[in-house]
Amino acid sequence: MSLQDDFAFSIEEFTGRIRLFPLPNLVLFPRVMQPLHVFEPRYRELLEEAVAGDQLIAMALLKPGWEHDYDGRPPVYPMVCLGRVAVHQRTENGSYNVLLSGLNRVRIVRELPEQKQFREAMGVVCADYYSPDRAAQGPSLQRRLRSALLGIIDHLPQAQDQLDYLLGTDVKLGALTDTISYMLDLSLDEKQAMLAEFDVYRRAEKLLEHLEVIAADEQLGRSGEAGFPPHFSPN
């Protein structure tokens, strides 16, 4: 399967039913690859069902206060990222190492009654929106984002290959903003806000604000210490 196939997604084939994989420390974005280590029984069941079926898992960020009900159904943010299992490997102890391809934003409409160990919901796809009234601004935003990336590239050494790809190809503005948002060491709240914004031009403007702050920070070197790609995210 090619990289393009990894991120291919057909809205027509999407049933609206999603398997929810909530975590307190991860925001997945479309068009990125996320390693996961899956070991809780309920999420092993979720993964096994996904692998046997449509391969789809929706990553959700838990809202603050989740610690009081982690084993139950603590609230999650309504905008999630639908992903496809690209690679999975079962370990000797029954856990799984997984590589998940981010596909598309999905907004939760309602959670479904509890029937399995893991949570399920109905959701609607939120495709990238390019306002016709702002189409002329697209090339300028693209140039400004790439210029801003060049300004901080020395502080993201572990993301070099990904940056070379973003700076050297004609990547669409939506994909550019998502990949940069995922790559930067933003707070979880900031990342979730970027995921929730499906208007591409507004998303690009918000991201430029973040990049300007990073570029002006005299402690810039610290922003790259988290590294890219990220480590496996445990559940």
Steps between C-alpha positions, in 0.01 A plus 500: 500500500638844408513800733214653303293184552567518875310830517232428239149531641158460342221691673246293306623182671493651850204369701519766771561243773838547668705310756624753755853476632523781760839602636600786731826584323456473123335700222518325164478696175408398146788407272746402773617165634468430873663208685289350779561236762169333584486293817173560689252212441223732375729658242646168394140396429446826309812443289420137426151593383638780283763276342236237423275762341547846352834574674361828640559649846409850619754661732340735754647732762363466851376820663653621828384302802525165322711361788188459715332261255768369267367144511149622418382745236659837581412787262700545181528795264244465219748544213703182453731367232407186314800277431571179315718219633794492259715251693438293812715249682398284794762462772568195715297642790193561285540875457533661157732745331304694240564761235189709436444716192300817570220532244241768576331714763179357641260676736325281755122532475419263785652215690334162465373290793762284663506158330871416486804558716592806293295809416324563169337808353330635191686776323501718189800574283627859508693540175747784448312814403655750260288815495455619138513858623853448630645287222736778391664496844596134478836538320606778738415293808687204351812712443483653847470160666797363310702810578413468869605136491835594352543739791481222759629204301829484694304436819317196362791275395309176552228622265743572218369244253140610553597867470691433179185341361277790605737763368589322179163391362171655403313389810145634534452766764274278713757220510777748572320648800410159642851361473658809655241505780577137582875551479534808721526479876167675562290441808222243481242780517667676207519181298134420570403852390689446174325168447160660567559764232401353163507839321843469339569873468414569864709200601797635306466840667486346849805288421693805378430668834649200681803495271562871555496449877742208471733695273506792745565284805859532613470148642406363158733205527279344764200476267665226297601277788183292479627361171335385182370253414351450847558191711239229525202636691389254767135461591 
